[in-house]
Amino acid sequence: MGGCSVLFMMLALTGLGFVIAGAFFGAAAVFIIACIISIVFAVRTGARRARGKKLGALIAIPIALFAVSIPTLVYVGVRFIAPVALEMTSTDFDDCLDAARSNDAAVLRARLDAGAASFDADEGETPERLLLHAIEYGRAESVTEVIRWAKESGRPIDLDAPIPRLDVEGATAYEIRPLIAATWKTYSQLDVVEALLDAGADPNVRDDETGWTPLMWTCTGTVAGFETEQSLAAELDAVLMSIDTLLDAGADPAVTADDGTGAAELFARFVEDLVSRAETDPGSDLSPAEATALCDACRERLAPRG
C-alpha cells in the first residue's frame, strides 16, 4: 500500500513537472511569436501608411499574445524556476563544512561570505562547530580562516570555551575546547596546534572532565602530526616538536590533572612504550638508545621546577 502511494506521488510530481514545463515553454513560444508579429508590424507600418492602410484591429493580436504569455512567464519564473535556481547556486552550512575539510582558504572564504546568513544556530550551524570540524580534520588553513572570518563578521570565537560535538542525530555528544581537540585526536596536526596558539588559544586550558591540559595530551603521543602510520623516528620527532611548541607558547609542565598526574609522568609512559616498540620491532628505524637520548632534553624541560 505504501509503495503504491509513493509511486502515485512520484507520478503526480512528474506529471506536474511536465505541466509546469509545458506552460513555461508554451508561454515562451507565444511571447516569441508576439515579438515577431510586433517587429513585422513595426517594419511594415510605413509602407501601409503610404498606401493609406492602417493596422486597425490587427494591433490587438500581439497585445493579446503578450497579455497571455507575460503573466504566465512571470508566474512560473517566480514560483518555480527562481527558487530552484537559488537553491542550486546558494551556499549552505554543509557546503562550508566541505570547504573547511578541503583546506582551501579561498573557497572556504567565498562560501562563508555567500552562505553565512543562512546558518541556523538552533541546528548547530555555528562558527564554533565549523572550527571544530576543521580541527578534527587537521586543516590548519581552514582553522585560521574560520577564526578570521568569525572575528571580522562580528561573531568572534572564544578559543578557550567548550564547543559542542554533535552526534548523527544532532544532539550534543560531548563538549570540548579547541586546543584540547587539537591535541587529543590521533589525526591532529602540529600546524593546527600552532594556528590555534597564534590565534590566542590558552596553552594551559584544562579539560572539564579530567583536568588535562593540551601539554598532557601531547605528552601521551596523541599529536604526532600524521594521518597514516609512519616510522617510530618520525612519530617521536613529531611528538617532541609538539611538546616544544606548547612549552614555547607558555604551557606550564607543573600543572597536574585532577588525579595528580603531570605532563612529565605521561611523557615517561610514552617513552617507555616507544622504547618497547623499538625493541620488539627488528625493522624499526629507531633504536631504544636513540629514543632515550632524544627524549632526555625534553624530559629536562618537562621536569617540575622546585
N, C-alpha and C positions, 0 to 999 in steps of 0.2 A: 504493500500500500504506500509506504513511504517512498519507495523507488519510483512508483508511478507519479507521485506528487512532484518529486524532484524533476523527473523527465518532463512532466507537463509544464513546470515552471521554466525549465530551460527552453522548451519550445516556444512558450509565450514570450520570453525575453528575446529570443531570436527573431520571432515574428515582429515584435515591437521595434527591434533594431532595423529590420528591413523597412518597416513603415516609416520610421524617422528618416532613414537614408533616402527612401523614395521621395518623401516630402521635401527634403532638402535639395536633392538633385533636380527634382521636378520644378521646384521654385526657382532654382538657379537657371534652369533651361528657359523658363518663362521670362525671367529677368533679362537674360541674354537676348532673347527674341525681341523683347520690348526695346532694348537698347539699339538693336539693329534697325528695327522699324523707325525709331526716332531719328537715327542717323540718316536713313533713306529719305524720310520726310524733310529733314533739315536740308539735305543736299538738293532735293528737287523742288523746294519751296520757291526759289527764284524763278525757275522755268515755268512752274504752274502759274505764278502771278503774271508772268509775261504773256501767258495765254489767257489770262483773265479767270483762271480757276483758283479755287480755294480748297483747303483740306476739309473744311466743314466737319462733318461727323467723324471723319477718319481719325482725327486727333484723339478721339476717345479710345481708340484701340490700344496705343501704348500706355495711355493713362490707366486704363483698366488692368492691363497686364502688370504694370508697376504696382498698382493697388493690391493685386493678389500676391505677387511674388515677394515684395519687400517685407511686409509684415511676417510672412512665413519664414523668410531667411533670418530675420532678426530674432524671431521667437526660437527657432531651432538652434541658432548660434548661441544665444544667451542661455537657453535652458539646457542644452545637451553638449554642444561642441566645446564651448568655453570652459565648463567645469572639467571635462576630460583633458583638454589641453593644459589647464592649470595643474591638474594632478600629475600629468606626465612631466612637466617642466619644473615643478616646485621641489623643494628640498625639505625632508622631514628629519626627525631625530635619528632614525636608523641610517639615513644617508651620512649623517655626521659621524656616527659610530663607525661606519665602514671607512670613512676618510681618515679617522683617527687611527684605525687599525693599519691602514696602508702607510702611515707615517709620511704622507706628503703634505707639508705645511701649507703650501699654496692651495691645494684642493680643499683641505680642511677649512682654511680661512674663507674661501669662496662659499662653501656650503653653510658655514656658520652665518655668514653675512646674509645668505639667501633664505635660510630656514629657521633661524633662532626665534623669530617672532611666533612661530607655530608650536614651540615647545610647550608641553603640558606638564607643569611641575607636579600635579596630582598623580601623574602616571610615572613619575620618576625621571622625567626628561629634563635634567638639570645639568649645568656646567660641571658640578661635582661628580655626577655619575659618568659624564664624558671623560673627565680627568682620570677617574679610577679605571675606566676601560683602557685608556692609553697606557696607564701604569702597568696594568695586568698583562698587556701585550708587549711590554718593554719598548714602547715607542717614545723616545726622548723628544724628538722634534714635535710630535703631537702634544706631549705634556707641556712643553714650552708654549706652543701656540694656543692651547686651551686656556692656560693661565693668563696669557697676554690678552686674548680676546675677552675673557670674563672681566678682567680689570677695566679694559677700555670701554666695554659695553655697560659699565655701572653695576656689574654683578660679581665683584671680586670674590675669589675662593679663599676661605680660611684654610691654609695648608696644614694646620695643626688640629683641625676639628675632624671628628669621625665622619666618614661617608657611608651611607647605607649601601650594602651589597645586596642586590635583589636576586631572588630565585626565579625560576622559569615562569612562575605564576604571578610575578610582580610584587611579591611580599618581601619584606626585609629579612634576609637570611642572617646577616650579622652586620656590624659596623666596624670600619677600620680606618685608621688615619693614613694619609697618603704615603708618608715616608716609611711607615710600618709595612704597608702593602708592597712597597718597592724593595724591601729587604727580606721579607719572609717568603716570597714566592721564588721557587727554584728557577723560573724562567725570566726573572727580572734582570735588568741590565744596569751596569755601573753608570752608564751615561744618564739613565733615568734618575738614579740617586743624585747625581751631580746636578741635573736640571732642577730637581726639587730644592736642593740646597741653595742653588744660585737664585731661586725664586723666593727664598726666605724661610723655607721649612726649618723647624726647630730640630736639630740633630739629637736632642735629648727627650723628644716626645715619648710618652710611655703608652704601651698597650693597655687598654682598660681592664682586660681580664687577667693578664699575667704580670703587668708592670714592666715587661721587657721593653727595651729601647731598640732603635734601629741598629745600634752597635752590637747589642746582644744577638739579634737575629743574624747579623752578618758574621759574627764570630762562630756561628754554628756551620758556616759554609753554605748557607742558602743562597747568597748572592755570589754567583760565580760568573755572571756575565755571559751566559751561553744558553741556547735553546735546544741544542743537541749535545749528546755525550761527547766529551773531549778528554784529553790526556790528564793525568794527575798533576803534571807540572803546570799545565795551563790553568787547571782548576785552582790550584794553590795560588798561582800568581794573581788570578782574578780576585780571590778572596782577600789576599794581602793588600791589593790596591784598593779594594772597597773599604777595608778597615782603615787604611791610611787616609782615605778621602774623608771619612766620617770624623776621625780624630783631628784632622787639619781643619775641619769645619766647626770644631768645638765640642764634639761628643765627649762626654765625661765617662772614663772607664771605671770610675769609683762607684757609679750608680749601680744599685743592685735591684733585682726583681723582687716581687712580693714574697718569694720564698727564700730570699737571701742570696740567690745565685748572681754572680757577677760576670762581666764580659771575659775576664781572664780565665775563669774556670771553664766557660763554654768554649773558648778558643783551645784550651788544653785538651778538651774532649775531641774537638775536631782534629787536632794534630795527631792525637793518639789513633784515631780512626784512619787518618790519611797514611800514617806510618804503617799501620796494619795492612792496609790495602797495597801499599808499595812492597811489603814483604811477601805477600801472597800472590802477587802478580809478576810472573817471570818476565813478561814483556813490558813492564812499566818503564816509563821514561824518567822516573823519579826514584832515587834510592832512599831508604829510610834515613841515612845520614844527611843527604841533601835536604830532605824535608825538615829535619830537625834544625839544621843550620839556617835555612831560610826563615824559619819561624822564630828564631832567637830574638832578632831585633824587634819583631812585632810583640813578642812576649814582654819585652822591656817597656814598650810604650803602653801596654795594657795593664802593667802592674800598678795597683792602687798606691797612691802616694801617701806616705805616713805623715 
